[in-house]
């Protein structure tokens, strides 16, 4: 028996690092469009090869622009839509980005219909506890799968089997702190902060205490280098 939910389950969870709260229309959670495109590319392959979309003729109505978008994935004959995206084009002045905004709106809605970021559309991001748990899970996933280099591998190798997201985050925070303190020059410290930026960003969202400590260590070490110079 085929698993009809396989794709949905694979792409339905959202990394909170790529969302933001919008205080309009009663408030809602917006998803970074390029994060969605990255997720679709990871799942299907490059746009235009594994998946893609066609934007139809725009419709203009009372100062707004409406773009119909038809999506396909896997094969160009496997299409669905059109899904309509809308943006205000004429207000006090012309918004030249309105066509792009309307297209993005339709693309986001279309991808959601096959499961991408379904947790946001299902209202789960209204639950702070759910968002906190997703942040922790995303942090662990990012450092274990998205940062495959010798430095990251050395930290992961030192973790016990079945380490939790918190244990993983703590291990990377300890190593980053150690790396900071071992630097002898300002440029080296800045480069270290930039190189570990992905992990640091995850700690900021999922583990505020670890993030705050790293910022303090970074600033203290940097000030010490400047004073010594």
MOZIVEN-V510218 format. One record per residue. N is the residue number from 1. RES is the residue in one small letter. SS is DSSP state (~ for helix, > for strand, _ for the rest). PHI is phi in whole degrees, -180 to 180 (NA if undefined). OMEGA is omega as a letter, one per 30 degrees, with the letter a starting at -180 (* if undefined). Layout:
# MOZIVEN-V510218
<<N	RES	SS	PHI	OMEGA> <N	RES	SS	PHI	OMEGA>>
This chain:
# MOZIVEN-V510218
<<1	x	_	NA	a> <2	x	_	-72	l> <3	x	_	-97	a> <4	x	_	-67	a> <5	x	_	-101	a> <6	x	~	-60	l> <7	x	~	-65	a> <8	x	~	-55	a> <9	x	~	-64	a> <10	x	~	-74	a> <11	x	~	-124	a> <12	x	_	-80	a> <13	x	_	-90	a> <14	x	_	-110	l> <15	x	_	-79	a> <16	x	~	-58	l> <17	x	~	-62	a> <18	x	~	-109	l> <19	x	>	-128	l> <20	x	>	-150	l> <21	x	>	-84	l> <22	x	>	-115	a> <23	x	_	-92	l> <24	x	_	-137	l> <25	x	_	50	l> <26	x	_	87	l> <27	x	_	91	l> <28	x	>	-160	l> <29	x	>	-99	l> <30	x	>	-101	a> <31	x	>	-106	l> <32	x	_	-63	a> <33	x	~	-64	a> <34	x	~	-71	l> <35	x	~	-65	l> <36	x	~	-64	l> <37	x	~	-63	l> <38	x	~	-61	a> <39	x	~	-64	l> <40	x	~	-66	l> <41	x	~	-66	l> <42	x	~	-63	a> <43	x	~	-82	a> <44	x	~	-110	a> <45	x	_	116	a> <46	x	_	-59	l> <47	x	>	-62	a> <48	x	_	92	l> <49	x	_	-118	a> <50	x	_	-96	l> <51	x	>	-164	l> <52	x	>	175	a> <53	x	>	-154	l> <54	x	>	-124	l> <55	x	>	-94	a> <56	x	_	-85	a> <57	x	_	-63	a> <58	x	_	-68	l> <59	x	>	-117	a> <60	x	>	-108	a> <61	x	>	-150	l> <62	x	_	51	l> <63	x	_	84	a> <64	x	>	-110	l> <65	x	>	-116	a> <66	x	>	-119	a> <67	x	>	-116	l> <68	x	>	-85	a> <69	x	>	-125	l> <70	x	>	-111	a> <71	x	>	-104	l> <72	x	>	-142	l> <73	x	>	-152	a> <74	x	_	81	l> <75	x	_	-148	a> <76	x	_	-64	l> <77	x	_	-82	a> <78	x	_	-91	a> <79	x	>	-111	l> <80	x	>	-151	a> <81	x	>	124	g> <82	x	>	-77	l> <83	x	>	-110	a> <84	x	>	-102	l> <85	x	>	-110	a> <86	x	>	-133	l> <87	x	>	-149	l> <88	x	>	-74	a> <89	x	_	-106	a> <90	x	>	-119	l> <91	x	_	-130	l> <92	x	_	-68	l> <93	x	_	-153	a> <94	x	>	-73	l> <95	x	_	-99	a> <96	x	_	-71	l> <97	x	_	-90	a> <98	x	~	-59	l> <99	x	~	-60	l> <100	x	~	-66	a> <101	x	~	-64	l> <102	x	~	-67	l> <103	x	~	-65	l> <104	x	~	-62	l> <105	x	~	-58	l> <106	x	~	-68	a> <107	x	~	-63	l> <108	x	~	-61	l> <109	x	~	-63	a> <110	x	~	-65	l> <111	x	~	-63	l> <112	x	~	-65	a> <113	x	~	-72	l> <114	x	_	-106	l> <115	x	_	114	a> <116	x	_	-62	l> <117	x	_	58	a> <118	x	~	-62	a> <119	x	~	-62	l> <120	x	~	-68	a> <121	x	~	-70	l> <122	x	_	-85	l> <123	x	_	86	a> <124	x	~	-69	l> <125	x	~	-77	l> <126	x	~	-81	a> <127	x	_	-101	a> <128	x	~	-60	l> <129	x	~	-65	l> <130	x	~	-64	a> <131	x	~	-62	l> <132	x	~	-63	l> <133	x	~	-66	l> <134	x	~	-65	l> <135	x	~	-62	a> <136	x	~	-67	l> <137	x	~	-63	a> <138	x	~	-66	l> <139	x	~	-62	l> <140	x	~	-65	l> <141	x	~	-65	a> <142	x	~	-64	a> <143	x	~	-79	a> <144	x	~	-94	a> <145	x	~	-124	a> <146	x	_	-96	a> <147	x	_	-132	a> <148	x	_	-86	l> <149	x	_	-134	a> <150	x	~	-61	a> <151	x	~	-64	a> <152	x	~	-65	a> <153	x	~	-62	a> <154	x	~	-66	l> <155	x	~	-71	a> <156	x	~	-64	a> <157	x	~	-64	a> <158	x	_	-86	a> <159	x	_	-86	l> <160	x	_	-68	l> <161	x	_	-62	a> <162	x	_	76	a> <163	x	_	-60	l> <164	x	_	-78	l> <165	x	~	-60	a> <166	x	~	-65	l> <167	x	~	-63	l> <168	x	~	-64	l> <169	x	~	-61	a> <170	x	~	-63	a> <171	x	~	-64	l> <172	x	~	-69	l> <173	x	~	-63	l> <174	x	~	-63	a> <175	x	~	-68	l> <176	x	~	-62	l> <177	x	~	-60	l> <178	x	~	-63	l> <179	x	~	-63	l> <180	x	~	-59	a> <181	x	~	-68	a> <182	x	_	-88	a> <183	x	_	-76	a> <184	x	_	-111	a> <185	x	_	-143	a> <186	x	~	-62	a> <187	x	~	-61	l> <188	x	~	-63	a> <189	x	~	-68	l> <190	x	~	-63	l> <191	x	~	-64	l> <192	x	~	-65	l> <193	x	~	-63	a> <194	x	~	-69	a> <195	x	~	-63	a> <196	x	_	-96	a> <197	x	~	-56	a> <198	x	~	-64	a> <199	x	~	-68	a> <200	x	~	-60	l> <201	x	~	-63	l> <202	x	~	-66	l> <203	x	~	-65	a> <204	x	~	-64	a> <205	x	~	-81	a> <206	x	~	-95	a> <207	x	_	-143	a> <208	x	~	-60	a> <209	x	~	-68	l> <210	x	~	-68	l> <211	x	~	-61	a> <212	x	~	-60	l> <213	x	~	-65	l> <214	x	~	-64	l> <215	x	~	-60	l> <216	x	~	-64	l> <217	x	~	-62	a> <218	x	~	-60	a> <219	x	~	-67	l> <220	x	~	-63	a> <221	x	~	-66	l> <222	x	~	-64	l> <223	x	~	-64	l> <224	x	~	-63	l> <225	x	~	-65	a> <226	x	~	-66	l> <227	x	~	-65	l> <228	x	~	-66	l> <229	x	_	-75	*>>
